[in-house]
Amino acid sequence: MLENYGIDIWADDNFIIEDGVVKLNYASNPALINMVKEIREKDFKGPLLFRFPHLIQKQIDKLYSLYDNAINEYEYKGKFNAVFPLKVNQLPNFLKPLLKAGEKYNYGLEAGSKAELFLAMTYNKIGAPITINGFKDKEMVHLAFIARKMGHDITVIIEGLNELEMILEVEKETSLPTPNVGLRVRLFNSGSGAWAKSGGIDSKFGLSSTEILEAFEMLEENNLINILTMIHFHIGSAMNSIKPLKNALKESGHIYAELKNLGADNLSAINIGGGMAVEYSQFQRTTQYNLQEFANDVIFTLKNIARQKGVEEPNIFTESGRFISASSTVLITPVLELFSAEYDAENLRLKEKNPPLIEELRELFNDINSKMALEFMHDSIDHLESLLKLFDLGYIDLEDRSNAEILTNLIIKKAIWLLEVDDYEELKRIDNKIQEKYLLNFSIFQSLPDFWGIKQEFPIMPITHLNKKPTRSASLWDITCDSDGEIEFNPEKPLYLHDVNLDKEEYYLGFFHVGAYQDILGMRHNLFSHPTEINVVFENNEVILEKILESQKIIDILEDIDYDTKEIKNILKNNLDDNTYKILEKYLNENSYLKTAWS
């Protein structure tokens, strides 16, 4: 696990390690580092965000294949449909390839706001489904009517009875065709995993049983029962257990059947929301089911309920956005500095006569071998603690303290190098004081907001040096002026990186599975903008880097947050001579990320 960074757990064969580097397992198997170098040669600085549209295609193909397999196995009469929830990633360099990849399936979009609905109305293929979730006002409902007039197959999911009243009002006030209506049901059953609160009786969304009956009666009284075509539920994102889904399917399946038997003749679909798992862990599989089992359970459960209740088998809709998007994007950032670089033998300031514990540390370092590595490592940590106490008491000087820290770090590094893989559990107990701090040219708040906000795991690994054993227990620092901008070393899920000389070689880390939510949730803390984005496509098996969207210039960021940039320039210009101002203006037209040899 230490040397392959769990790539066999999370990568789904999308990435492989070969010749000591991470490669894309597609076409000519290009190395990520070669893509990085090509972009650097074009003088793009700072962190890089690589998007892989072929991985979007792979996930869409897989989703439809899973359900087609299940439908065929159980001779299911309903059809399968899917929509992509725009909230997961609305950016054009992601969305446009996604829509192209889904064309052959009639893959649609889900909107949760007016702005997202405008995107869906503009870019969704006519005839492909659009669903509208979330809380709505009358304007948003009116937009749905207009979308229907455009020819879109649109369904408004009702979150509350007031929304149904708005639909009835717009229907009376306009001559526009009425969109389909779905009812979001508030199930008793909740989901599993980090987003379990999406479902359950205390969920933010959905109608109670009483409200469902009231909605049915409202539609019936207004002669609009024919527009009720869907019921909807959502019990969680990336669920690690399938049991809550089975319970939710039974509950929603019976609600569907009851409404059919009450006279909702056009009710034909159950939208099961999202929930398909994405494996983020590098250390052990957290998902307790395989994806085919997920699809099979949906089909089998709903088929049984339909047969039991004597109703037609419903069409099935899903909104699995994370499953479709997460793997398609990789963040790559250079290491700028190692903060424990001073712990090298060349920095020792040994005296002719050293304190006895320093001499013992020297002997441990010189005599360490694989058989005694663990014992010597523990001894060195004990010696360091004793020497630090002696320093506090005034018995040793600053040079002695420095020598103690350097020798202890050298012993630990050598112990890690000597030990076999089976012994790494013991190394998790290494004290925080002897970890390496890797300074990375990126912002956690901008590029990994879910790590900062909810401690979401992401697979992290170097993209080179993978033919060498990593020997440094690593904490990662970003370049923001904020102590929260750190991924601390976790003894339970340790990250080990390589001991590199950044004066002589470059070292890049890759953050994988960042395609879901991270782009759009990213914040401009310290006014860092998005990384430079690149779409990676293939022509005759050759890599083409296209749609390069450079990280924003400082002046553009300031304008985006409503500063008068003309005023800024004038104030600066009035206080500087022309030559100095020209230098300043040049900097205003560059991005905020740091510039170094490897940046």
C-alpha positions as CSV (number, residue, x, y, z in Angstrom):
1,M,0.0,0.0,0.0
2,L,2.8,2.4,0.9
3,E,4.6,2.1,-2.5
4,N,1.6,1.9,-4.8
5,Y,-0.6,4.4,-2.8
6,G,-3.6,2.1,-3.0
7,I,-3.9,2.6,-6.8
8,D,-5.4,-0.9,-7.0
9,I,-8.2,0.1,-4.7
10,W,-9.4,3.5,-6.0
11,A,-8.2,3.9,-9.6
12,D,-10.6,1.5,-11.3
13,D,-7.8,0.7,-13.9
14,N,-7.9,4.4,-15.0
15,F,-4.3,5.0,-13.9
16,I,-1.3,2.6,-13.6
17,I,2.2,2.7,-12.3
18,E,4.8,1.9,-14.9
19,D,8.5,2.8,-15.2
20,G,8.3,4.6,-11.9
21,V,5.6,7.1,-13.0
22,V,1.8,7.4,-13.1
23,K,0.4,6.7,-16.5
24,L,-3.1,7.0,-17.9
25,N,-4.3,3.5,-18.7
26,Y,-5.7,4.5,-22.1
27,A,-4.6,4.7,-25.7
28,S,-0.8,5.0,-25.7
29,N,-0.6,5.0,-21.9
30,P,0.8,8.5,-21.6
31,A,2.6,9.6,-18.4
32,L,1.0,12.4,-16.4
33,I,4.5,13.9,-15.9
34,N,4.8,14.3,-19.7
35,M,1.5,16.2,-19.8
36,V,2.7,18.4,-17.0
37,K,6.0,19.2,-18.8
38,E,4.2,20.0,-22.0
39,I,2.0,22.5,-20.2
40,R,5.0,24.0,-18.4
41,E,6.7,24.5,-21.7
42,K,3.8,26.7,-22.7
43,D,4.6,28.8,-19.7
44,F,1.5,28.0,-17.6
45,K,2.4,28.3,-13.9
46,G,0.9,27.2,-10.7
47,P,-1.3,24.0,-10.1
48,L,-2.8,22.2,-13.0
49,L,-6.2,20.6,-13.3
50,F,-6.4,17.9,-15.9
51,R,-9.8,16.8,-17.2
52,F,-10.2,13.4,-19.0
53,P,-13.4,13.3,-21.1
54,H,-12.8,9.7,-21.9
55,L,-13.3,8.9,-18.2
56,I,-16.7,10.7,-18.3
57,Q,-17.6,8.5,-21.3
58,K,-16.4,5.4,-19.4
59,Q,-18.6,6.1,-16.4
60,I,-21.7,6.9,-18.5
61,D,-21.2,3.7,-20.5
62,K,-20.8,1.8,-17.3
63,L,-23.9,3.2,-15.7
64,Y,-26.2,2.3,-18.7
65,S,-24.5,-1.1,-19.0
66,L,-25.1,-2.0,-15.4
67,Y,-28.8,-1.3,-15.7
68,D,-29.1,-2.9,-19.1
69,N,-27.6,-6.0,-17.7
70,A,-30.1,-6.0,-14.8
71,I,-33.1,-5.3,-17.0
72,N,-32.2,-8.2,-19.3
73,E,-31.5,-10.6,-16.5
74,Y,-34.8,-10.0,-14.8
75,E,-36.8,-9.4,-18.0
76,Y,-37.8,-6.0,-16.6
77,K,-40.5,-4.1,-18.6
78,G,-39.5,-0.5,-17.5
79,K,-36.8,1.5,-19.1
80,F,-33.7,3.1,-17.6
81,N,-32.9,6.8,-17.8
82,A,-30.4,9.1,-16.2
83,V,-29.7,12.8,-15.6
84,F,-26.6,14.5,-14.4
85,P,-27.1,16.9,-11.4
86,L,-25.5,20.2,-12.5
87,K,-24.7,21.1,-8.9
88,V,-21.8,18.5,-9.1
89,N,-20.0,20.4,-11.8
90,Q,-21.4,23.1,-14.0
91,L,-18.1,24.3,-15.6
92,P,-18.1,24.3,-19.4
93,N,-14.9,22.4,-19.9
94,F,-16.5,19.6,-17.9
95,L,-20.2,19.9,-19.0
96,K,-19.8,20.1,-22.7
97,P,-17.8,16.9,-23.0
98,L,-20.3,15.2,-20.7
99,L,-23.3,16.1,-22.8
100,K,-21.5,14.8,-25.9
101,A,-20.6,11.6,-24.2
102,G,-24.3,11.0,-23.2
103,E,-25.9,11.9,-26.5
104,K,-26.4,8.3,-27.6
105,Y,-28.2,7.4,-24.4
106,N,-30.4,10.5,-24.3
107,Y,-28.6,11.4,-21.1
108,G,-30.1,14.5,-19.5
109,L,-29.5,17.1,-16.8
110,E,-30.9,17.9,-13.4
111,A,-31.2,21.5,-12.3
112,G,-31.5,22.8,-8.7
113,S,-31.6,26.6,-9.3
114,K,-32.7,29.1,-11.9
115,A,-29.2,29.5,-13.2
116,E,-28.7,25.8,-13.6
117,L,-32.1,25.5,-15.3
118,F,-31.0,28.1,-17.9
119,L,-27.9,25.9,-18.6
120,A,-30.1,22.8,-19.0
121,M,-32.5,24.7,-21.3
122,T,-29.6,25.9,-23.4
123,Y,-27.4,22.8,-23.7
124,N,-29.5,19.8,-23.0
125,K,-30.4,17.8,-26.1
126,I,-34.1,18.2,-27.0
127,G,-35.9,15.1,-26.0
128,A,-33.3,14.2,-23.3
129,P,-34.9,14.5,-19.8
130,I,-34.5,17.5,-17.5
131,T,-35.5,17.2,-13.9
132,I,-35.8,20.2,-11.5
133,N,-35.1,19.6,-7.8
134,G,-34.7,21.9,-4.9
135,F,-36.9,24.7,-3.6
136,K,-38.5,26.9,-6.2
137,D,-40.3,30.2,-6.7
138,K,-42.9,31.1,-9.3
139,E,-40.3,32.4,-11.7
140,M,-38.5,29.1,-11.7
141,V,-41.8,27.3,-12.3
142,H,-42.5,29.7,-15.2
143,L,-39.1,28.8,-16.6
144,A,-40.1,25.1,-16.6
145,F,-43.2,25.9,-18.6
146,I,-41.0,27.8,-21.2
147,A,-38.6,24.9,-21.3
148,R,-41.6,22.6,-22.1
149,K,-42.6,25.0,-24.9
150,M,-39.0,24.6,-26.3
151,G,-39.6,20.9,-26.6
152,H,-37.7,19.8,-23.5
153,D,-38.9,16.6,-21.7
154,I,-39.0,18.4,-18.3
155,T,-40.2,17.2,-14.9
156,V,-40.7,19.6,-12.0
157,I,-40.0,17.7,-8.7
158,I,-42.4,19.1,-6.0
159,E,-40.7,19.7,-2.7
160,G,-43.7,21.2,-1.0
161,L,-47.4,21.8,-1.7
162,N,-46.8,25.5,-2.3
163,E,-44.8,24.6,-5.4
164,L,-47.7,22.6,-6.8
165,E,-49.9,25.6,-6.1
166,M,-47.4,27.7,-8.2
167,I,-47.7,25.2,-11.1
168,L,-51.5,25.5,-11.0
169,E,-51.3,29.3,-11.0
170,V,-48.9,29.4,-14.0
171,E,-51.0,26.9,-15.8
172,K,-54.0,29.1,-15.5
173,E,-52.1,32.4,-16.2
174,T,-50.3,31.3,-19.4
175,S,-51.1,29.4,-22.6
176,L,-47.8,27.6,-22.3
177,P,-47.7,23.7,-22.2
178,T,-47.5,22.3,-18.7
179,P,-44.4,20.4,-17.7
180,N,-44.5,17.0,-16.1
181,V,-44.7,16.8,-12.3
182,G,-42.9,14.6,-9.9
183,L,-43.4,14.2,-6.1
184,R,-40.4,14.0,-3.9
185,V,-41.3,11.6,-1.1
186,R,-39.9,11.9,2.4
187,L,-39.0,8.4,3.2
188,F,-38.8,6.9,6.7
189,N,-35.6,5.1,5.6
190,S,-32.3,7.1,5.5
191,G,-29.1,6.4,3.7
192,S,-25.5,5.6,4.7
193,G,-22.2,7.3,4.6
194,A,-21.2,10.9,4.9
195,W,-24.4,12.2,3.2
196,A,-26.9,10.0,4.9
197,K,-29.0,13.0,6.1
198,S,-30.2,13.5,2.5
199,G,-32.9,11.0,3.3
200,G,-34.9,9.9,6.3
201,I,-38.0,11.3,8.0
202,D,-36.1,14.4,9.2
203,S,-34.7,15.2,5.7
204,K,-34.8,18.8,4.5
205,F,-36.7,17.7,1.3
206,G,-39.8,15.8,0.4
207,L,-43.5,15.3,1.1
208,S,-45.0,13.4,3.9
209,S,-47.6,10.7,3.3
210,T,-50.4,13.1,4.1
211,E,-48.9,15.8,1.7
212,I,-48.6,13.2,-1.1
213,L,-52.3,12.4,-0.8
214,E,-53.1,16.2,-0.7
215,A,-51.0,16.7,-3.8
216,F,-52.8,13.9,-5.6
217,E,-56.1,15.4,-4.7
218,M,-55.0,18.9,-5.9
219,L,-54.0,17.6,-9.3
220,E,-57.2,15.6,-9.6
221,E,-59.4,18.5,-8.7
222,N,-57.7,20.6,-11.3
223,N,-57.9,17.9,-14.0
224,L,-54.1,17.7,-14.1
225,I,-53.6,14.2,-12.7
226,N,-52.2,13.3,-16.2
227,I,-49.1,15.5,-15.6
228,L,-48.0,13.4,-12.5
229,T,-45.4,11.1,-14.1
230,M,-42.7,10.6,-11.4
231,I,-42.0,10.0,-7.8
232,H,-38.5,10.9,-6.5
233,F,-36.3,10.1,-3.5
234,H,-32.7,10.5,-2.6
235,I,-31.1,8.9,0.4
236,G,-27.5,9.8,0.1
237,S,-24.4,10.3,-2.0
238,A,-21.7,7.6,-2.4
239,M,-23.5,5.2,-0.1
240,N,-21.1,2.6,1.4
241,S,-23.9,0.1,2.2
242,I,-26.7,-1.1,-0.1
243,K,-29.1,-2.1,2.7
244,P,-30.6,1.4,3.1
245,L,-31.2,1.6,-0.7
246,K,-33.2,-1.7,-0.6
247,N,-35.4,-0.3,2.2
248,A,-35.9,2.9,0.4
249,L,-36.8,1.1,-2.9
250,K,-39.4,-0.9,-1.1
251,E,-40.9,2.1,0.6
252,S,-41.0,4.2,-2.6
253,G,-42.1,1.3,-4.7
254,H,-45.2,0.8,-2.6
255,I,-45.9,4.6,-2.7
256,Y,-45.7,4.4,-6.5
257,A,-48.0,1.4,-6.7
258,E,-50.5,3.0,-4.3
259,L,-50.7,6.2,-6.4
260,K,-51.1,4.1,-9.6
261,N,-54.0,2.3,-8.0
262,L,-55.6,5.5,-6.9
263,G,-55.8,6.6,-10.5
264,A,-52.4,8.2,-11.4
265,D,-52.5,6.5,-14.8
266,N,-49.6,8.5,-16.3
267,L,-47.3,7.9,-13.3
268,S,-44.6,5.8,-14.9
269,A,-41.2,6.5,-13.2
270,I,-39.3,6.3,-10.0
271,N,-36.3,8.6,-9.6
272,I,-34.0,7.0,-7.1
273,G,-31.6,10.0,-6.9
274,G,-27.9,9.2,-6.6
275,G,-26.0,7.1,-4.2
276,M,-23.6,4.9,-6.4
277,A,-20.3,4.6,-4.6
278,V,-17.0,6.3,-5.5
279,E,-14.0,4.7,-3.8
280,Y,-11.9,7.5,-2.3
281,S,-9.9,5.5,0.2
282,Q,-6.3,4.5,-0.5
283,F,-6.1,2.0,2.4
284,Q,-9.1,-0.3,2.3
285,R,-12.3,-0.7,0.3
286,T,-15.1,1.1,2.0
287,T,-17.9,0.1,-0.3
288,Q,-19.7,-3.0,0.8
289,Y,-21.2,-3.9,-2.6
290,N,-20.3,-4.1,-6.3
291,L,-22.0,-1.8,-8.8
292,Q,-23.8,-4.5,-10.6
293,E,-25.3,-5.6,-7.3
294,F,-26.6,-2.0,-6.9
295,A,-28.4,-2.0,-10.3
296,N,-29.7,-5.6,-9.8
297,D,-31.2,-4.7,-6.4
298,V,-33.0,-1.7,-7.9
299,I,-34.5,-3.8,-10.8
300,F,-35.3,-6.9,-8.7
301,T,-37.0,-4.9,-5.9
302,L,-39.2,-2.7,-8.1
303,K,-40.2,-5.7,-10.3
304,N,-41.4,-7.6,-7.2
305,I,-43.4,-4.7,-5.9
306,A,-45.0,-4.0,-9.2
307,R,-46.0,-7.7,-9.6
308,Q,-47.3,-7.8,-6.0
309,K,-49.4,-4.7,-6.4
310,G,-50.6,-5.4,-10.0
311,V,-49.1,-2.3,-11.6
312,E,-46.8,-1.8,-14.5
313,E,-43.1,-1.8,-13.8
314,P,-41.8,1.8,-13.5
315,N,-39.2,3.4,-15.6
316,I,-36.1,4.1,-13.5
317,F,-34.3,7.4,-13.3
318,T,-31.0,8.0,-11.5
319,E,-29.0,11.2,-10.7
320,S,-25.6,9.7,-9.9
321,G,-23.4,12.8,-10.4
322,R,-20.4,11.9,-8.2
323,F,-20.1,8.5,-9.8
324,I,-20.0,10.0,-13.3
325,S,-17.7,12.9,-12.6
326,A,-15.3,12.2,-9.7
327,S,-12.7,10.2,-11.5
328,S,-12.5,12.5,-14.6
329,T,-10.3,15.2,-13.0
330,V,-6.9,15.2,-11.5
331,L,-5.2,18.1,-9.7
332,I,-1.4,18.1,-10.1
333,T,0.7,20.5,-8.1
334,P,4.5,21.0,-7.6
335,V,6.3,20.7,-4.3
336,L,7.9,24.1,-3.6
337,E,9.8,23.3,-0.5
338,L,10.6,20.7,2.1
339,F,10.7,22.2,5.6
340,S,12.8,19.5,7.1
341,A,15.5,19.8,4.4
342,E,17.9,20.9,7.2
343,Y,17.8,17.4,8.6
344,D,20.6,16.2,6.4
345,A,24.0,14.9,7.5
346,E,25.8,17.9,5.9
347,N,24.0,20.1,8.4
348,L,25.5,18.4,11.4
349,R,27.7,20.6,13.7
350,L,29.4,17.9,15.7
351,K,32.0,18.9,18.2
352,E,35.2,17.2,19.3
353,K,33.5,16.3,22.5
354,N,29.7,15.8,22.3
355,P,27.2,15.0,25.1
356,P,26.9,11.2,25.7
357,L,23.4,11.0,24.2
358,I,24.6,12.6,21.0
359,E,27.4,10.1,20.7
360,E,24.9,7.3,21.3
361,L,22.7,8.7,18.5
362,R,25.8,8.7,16.2
363,E,26.4,5.1,17.0
364,L,22.8,4.2,16.3
365,F,22.9,5.9,12.9
366,N,26.2,4.2,12.0
367,D,25.2,0.7,13.2
368,I,21.5,0.5,12.2
369,N,20.5,-2.5,10.2
370,S,17.2,-4.1,9.1
371,K,17.2,-6.5,12.1
372,M,17.6,-3.7,14.6
373,A,15.8,-0.9,12.7
374,L,12.7,-0.7,14.9
375,E,14.6,-0.9,18.1
376,F,17.1,1.8,17.0
377,M,14.3,4.0,15.8
378,H,12.6,3.8,19.2
379,D,15.8,4.4,21.0
380,S,16.6,7.5,18.9
381,I,13.2,9.0,19.7
382,D,13.7,8.4,23.4
383,H,17.2,10.0,23.1
384,L,15.7,13.0,21.3
385,E,13.1,13.6,24.0
386,S,15.8,13.4,26.7
387,L,18.0,15.8,24.9
388,L,15.2,18.3,24.4
389,K,14.6,18.2,28.2
390,L,18.3,18.8,28.8
391,F,18.1,21.8,26.5
392,D,15.2,23.2,28.5
393,L,17.2,22.8,31.7
394,G,20.2,24.5,30.1
395,Y,22.6,21.5,30.1
396,I,23.1,21.4,26.3
397,D,23.4,24.2,23.8
398,L,21.6,25.0,20.5
399,E,24.2,23.2,18.4
400,D,23.7,20.0,20.5
401,R,19.9,20.3,20.1
402,S,20.3,20.7,16.3
403,N,22.6,17.7,16.1
404,A,20.0,15.6,18.1
405,E,17.2,16.6,15.8
406,I,19.2,15.8,12.6
407,L,20.6,12.5,13.8
408,T,17.1,11.3,15.0
409,N,15.6,12.2,11.6
410,L,18.4,10.4,9.8
411,I,17.9,7.3,11.9
412,I,14.2,7.2,11.3
413,K,14.6,7.8,7.6
414,K,17.1,5.0,7.4
415,A,14.9,2.7,9.5
416,I,12.0,3.2,7.1
417,W,14.3,2.4,4.2
418,L,15.5,-0.8,5.8
419,L,12.2,-2.1,7.1
420,E,10.0,-4.5,5.2
421,V,6.5,-3.6,4.2
422,D,5.0,-5.7,7.0
423,D,6.5,-3.5,9.6
424,Y,5.0,-0.2,8.5
425,E,2.2,-0.4,11.1
426,E,4.8,0.3,13.7
427,L,5.9,3.4,11.9
428,K,2.5,5.0,12.2
429,R,3.5,5.8,15.8
430,I,6.2,8.2,14.7
431,D,6.1,11.5,16.5
432,N,4.7,14.5,14.7
433,K,8.0,16.4,15.3
434,I,10.0,14.3,12.9
435,Q,7.6,14.4,9.9
436,E,8.4,16.2,6.7
437,K,6.4,19.2,5.7
438,Y,5.8,19.5,1.9
439,L,4.9,23.0,0.7
440,L,2.6,22.7,-2.4
441,N,1.8,25.4,-4.9
442,F,-2.0,25.3,-4.5
443,S,-4.8,26.3,-2.1
444,I,-6.8,23.7,-0.3
445,F,-9.7,26.1,0.0
446,Q,-9.8,26.6,-3.7
447,S,-9.0,23.1,-5.0
448,L,-10.0,20.7,-2.2
449,P,-12.8,22.5,-0.3
450,D,-14.4,19.2,0.8
451,F,-11.2,18.2,2.6
452,W,-11.3,21.5,4.5
453,G,-15.1,21.4,5.1
454,I,-15.9,17.8,5.8
455,K,-12.5,16.0,5.8
456,Q,-13.3,14.2,2.6
457,E,-10.5,11.8,1.7
458,F,-8.9,12.1,-1.8
459,P,-6.3,9.7,-3.2
460,I,-3.0,11.4,-3.1
461,M,0.3,10.2,-4.6
462,P,3.4,11.5,-6.3
463,I,3.3,11.1,-10.1
464,T,7.1,10.2,-10.4
465,H,9.7,8.5,-8.2
466,L,7.5,5.4,-7.9
467,N,10.4,3.0,-8.5
468,K,11.9,4.3,-5.2
469,K,10.7,3.6,-1.7
470,P,9.1,6.6,0.0
471,T,10.7,7.3,3.4
472,R,9.2,10.5,4.7
473,S,6.0,10.6,6.8
474,A,4.4,13.7,5.1
475,S,2.2,16.6,6.1
476,L,1.1,18.8,3.2
477,W,1.0,22.6,3.4
478,D,-0.7,24.8,0.9
479,I,0.4,28.4,0.2
480,T,-2.5,30.2,1.8
481,C,-2.0,32.4,4.8
482,D,-4.1,30.1,7.0
483,S,-3.2,27.3,9.4
484,D,-6.2,25.3,8.1
485,G,-4.4,25.0,4.8
486,E,-2.8,21.7,5.7
487,I,-3.3,18.0,5.2
488,E,-1.8,16.7,8.4
489,F,0.0,13.3,8.7
490,N,-2.6,10.8,9.9
491,P,-1.0,7.8,11.7
492,E,-4.1,5.8,10.9
493,K,-3.9,6.6,7.2
494,P,-0.3,7.6,6.7
495,L,1.1,9.3,3.6
496,Y,4.7,8.6,2.9
497,L,6.6,10.6,0.2
498,H,10.0,10.6,-1.2
499,D,13.1,12.3,0.1
500,V,14.0,14.6,-2.8
501,N,16.5,17.4,-3.4
502,L,14.3,20.2,-4.9
503,D,17.4,22.1,-6.0
504,K,18.1,19.3,-8.5
505,E,14.8,17.7,-9.4
506,E,11.1,18.4,-9.6
507,Y,8.5,16.5,-7.5
508,Y,4.8,16.7,-8.2
509,L,1.8,15.3,-6.3
510,G,-1.5,14.2,-7.9
511,F,-4.8,14.6,-6.2
512,F,-7.3,12.2,-7.8
513,H,-11.2,12.0,-7.9
514,V,-11.6,15.8,-7.7
515,G,-14.1,16.0,-10.5
516,A,-17.2,16.1,-8.2
517,Y,-18.1,19.4,-6.4
518,Q,-14.5,20.6,-5.9
519,D,-14.4,23.0,-8.9
520,I,-17.6,24.7,-8.1
521,L,-17.3,24.7,-4.3
522,G,-13.8,26.1,-4.4
523,M,-13.4,29.5,-2.7
524,R,-11.1,32.4,-3.4
525,H,-9.5,32.4,0.1
526,N,-6.5,34.7,-0.1
527,L,-7.8,35.5,-3.6
528,F,-6.3,32.4,-5.3
529,S,-8.4,31.5,-8.4
530,H,-9.0,28.2,-10.0
531,P,-5.9,26.3,-11.3
532,T,-5.1,26.3,-15.0
533,E,-7.5,23.7,-16.6
534,I,-6.6,21.4,-19.4
535,N,-8.8,18.9,-21.3
536,V,-6.9,15.8,-22.4
537,V,-8.2,14.2,-25.5
538,F,-6.9,11.6,-28.0
539,E,-6.5,11.6,-31.7
540,N,-5.1,8.4,-33.3
541,N,-4.0,7.4,-29.8
542,E,-1.9,10.5,-29.4
543,V,-2.5,13.0,-26.6
544,I,-3.9,16.4,-27.4
545,L,-4.0,19.0,-24.7
546,E,-6.9,21.4,-25.5
547,K,-9.3,24.0,-24.1
548,I,-6.5,25.3,-21.9
549,L,-8.1,27.8,-19.4
550,E,-5.5,29.7,-17.6
551,S,-5.7,30.6,-13.9
552,Q,-7.2,34.0,-13.5
553,K,-5.1,37.1,-13.5
554,I,-4.9,39.1,-10.3
555,I,-6.6,42.1,-11.9
556,D,-9.5,39.9,-13.1
557,I,-10.0,38.4,-9.6
558,L,-10.2,41.9,-8.1
559,E,-12.8,42.9,-10.8
560,D,-14.8,39.7,-10.0
561,I,-15.2,40.7,-6.4
562,D,-16.5,44.1,-7.5
563,Y,-13.4,46.3,-7.2
564,D,-13.1,49.2,-9.7
565,T,-9.9,48.0,-11.4
566,K,-9.5,51.3,-13.2
567,E,-9.5,53.0,-9.8
568,I,-6.9,50.6,-8.5
569,K,-4.7,51.2,-11.5
570,N,-5.1,55.0,-11.2
571,I,-4.2,55.1,-7.5
572,L,-1.2,52.9,-8.0
573,K,0.0,54.8,-11.1
574,N,-0.3,58.2,-9.4
575,N,2.0,57.0,-6.7
576,L,4.7,55.5,-8.9
577,D,7.0,56.5,-11.7
578,D,6.2,55.1,-15.1
579,N,8.9,52.4,-15.1
580,T,8.0,51.1,-11.7
581,Y,4.3,51.1,-12.6
582,K,4.9,49.1,-15.7
583,I,6.5,46.4,-13.5
584,L,3.5,46.5,-11.2
585,E,1.1,46.3,-14.1
586,K,2.9,43.2,-15.3
587,Y,2.3,41.5,-11.9
588,L,-1.3,42.5,-11.9
589,N,-1.7,40.5,-15.1
590,E,-0.3,37.3,-13.7
591,N,-2.0,34.8,-11.4
592,S,-1.6,34.6,-7.6
593,Y,0.3,31.3,-7.5
594,L,4.0,31.2,-6.6
595,K,6.7,31.3,-9.2
596,T,9.8,29.1,-8.6
597,A,12.0,26.9,-10.7
598,W,9.5,24.0,-10.6
599,S,6.2,26.0,-10.0
